Amino acid sequence: MQQRDYLTRLLGFQGFNVLKVEIDQEGDIEKAIITLGRSNEYICSNCGRKLHSAHSSFTQEVRHLHLWRYITILKFEKVKVRCPDCGVKVENLDFLEKNKRITKELTHQVSELCKVMTIEDVATF
């Protein structure tokens, strides 16, 4: 099994697979940028209907849980769908809240850390 396959399984985002991993450094900050590929099944964010064609797409980058010492950025194509019932809508993704730039998992981790650490400590985490 290739490393990308392992990372795909570890991420566990249905319909997505790891295409590429890049390490980037800006000063003291190291980032793992994970580019994701995807299947052609999309979900209308309004009614939840499954669709198999995209109206248009755009590249989105969101922050995810740390990968060892690296800040993790997920890079993928987010899709607008033309739903027969709702019209053109941005797709719904299970791992991402609407209009957010961080994953649900990272949101949950920060929330849990705030229960036992100061906000300043969590911010530097």
N, C-alpha and C positions, 0 to 999 in steps of 0.2 A: 504494500500500500504506500502511495506517495505521501509526502508531508502535507501537500494541499488537501488530500483526502482526509487526513487526520484532523486538520484544522476545520474542514467543513463539518465533520462529525462533532467536534468540540463546540463549535458555534451553535449548531442545531437549528438553524433558521431554515424552515421548510421552503423548498423551491429555490434556494440559493446555494451556490458552491464557490469555493475559493479559487480564483483564477491566478492571483499573483500576490506576493507579499514583498513589500519594500521597506527598508529601514531608512529613516530620514532623521537627521540631527540638525536642530536649530539651537546653537549655543549649547547649554547644558541639557536641553530637552531632547530626548530620543523618542521617536514615534515609529510604530509599526503601522504601515498603511496597507490594509487588506482590501484588494479589489475583488468584488463578488460578481459572479455571473448568475444567471437565473433562468428559471423555466418560463414558459409563456402562459402561465396561469395567473390571473390577476383577480382582485376582489374589489368590488365597488365599495367605497367608503360610506356611502349613504344607505344602501339596502343590503349589502353583504353578498350580492350575486356574484358567482364565479364567471369570469369572462376570459376569452382566449386571444383577444387582439387588443393592441394598444392604440390609443388615439395619438399620443405623443409621449416623449420621455425626456428626462433631464437627469444629469449627474448630481447625486447628493452625497455629502460626506457627513457622517455622524460619529460621535465619540462613543466608545464601548468600554467595557471593563479592561483594566490593565492586563497586558500580556507579559508576565514576568515584570521586568523593569520598564517596559515600554508603554507609553500612552498609545492606545489603540484607536485608529480611525478606520471606519468601514466606508468604503467607496463603492457605490452601486448606482444603477439606473432606476430611478423612480418613475412610475408610469401614470399617465392620465388615461383613463378608459372612457369609452363612449357606451354608457349603460343604456339599454333600450328603455328602461323605466325612469332613470334619473338624469340622463344627459351626460355631459362630460364631467367627470369627477376624478380627483387624485385617488389612486388606489389605497387600500387599507393594508398595512403591514403589521403582523402580530408583534414584532419586536420593537415597534416604534409608536409613540403617542403622536397624535395629529399635531403638526407644526412644531415638533421638537427636534433638536439637534443632538440629543443623547438617547441611547437605548433605554428601554424599560429596566433592563438589568442594572445599568449604571445608576439610574434614578433610585432604584431600590437599595443598592449598596450605599449610596450617599445618605439616604434616609436612615438606614440602620446605623451607620457610623455616627450620625448626629446624635443618636441616643446615648452613646458612650464616650464621645469625644467633643472637644470644643469646636465651634464652627471654623476657627482659624486652623486647627489641626486637620480637619476634614478638607479644607480648601488646599492645603499643601500636600495632601495625600496623593 
